[in-house]
């Protein structure tokens, strides 16, 4: 609200960090880095060399969703807000984020940047049957690291 920046926290896999480092090592990124002060340099740049906005992320996700629908990988398009709900559900289901549900709620509140726990609660109302039906049986049986490796393979350019 009011274009204020809210601190948010997230977990990033080693695979994702490696991809970010490769992106930061490109001549394109280094060229932009010379013109922009380090304190205001975004971690990710659009093809035009600007920071991602809410709108550019939404458009990117729409294009990727449509491409995945054509490949019959998914059955409907997704929005950043949909992914936010899915992320919330995954955090609450994962034992990596706390011993009990209360611990996971507090961690999720930090991740999402909410001041009130009641706001965080709105993001966690996803029916179990809907969530479990989405990815398929094989995907559900994979470990978290196997899922990340699979995602990296599927999203790698040139596949």
Residue pairs with C-beta under 8 A, 6 or more apart in sequence:
6 113
7 113
8 110
8 111
8 112
8 113
9 110
9 111
10 111
11 111
12 20
13 145
13 148
15 148
15 149
15 152
16 148
19 152
20 43
20 44
23 29
23 44
24 30
28 45
28 49
29 45
31 49
32 41
32 45
32 49
33 41
42 51
42 52
44 51
44 52
45 51
45 52
46 52
46 56
52 60
54 80
57 80
58 79
58 80
61 77
61 78
61 79
61 80
61 83
62 77
62 79
65 74
65 76
65 77
65 78
66 77
68 74
69 75
69 76
69 77
84 112
84 123
85 123
85 126
86 126
86 131
87 111
88 108
88 112
88 120
88 123
88 124
88 126
89 124
89 126
89 131
91 97
91 104
91 107
91 108
91 111
92 101
92 104
92 105
92 108
92 124
94 104
94 144
96 144
97 103
97 104
97 107
97 108
98 104
98 106
98 107
105 117
105 120
105 121
105 124
106 117
108 120
108 123
108 124
109 117
109 120
112 119
112 120
112 123
114 120
132 140
139 147
139 150
142 150
153 159
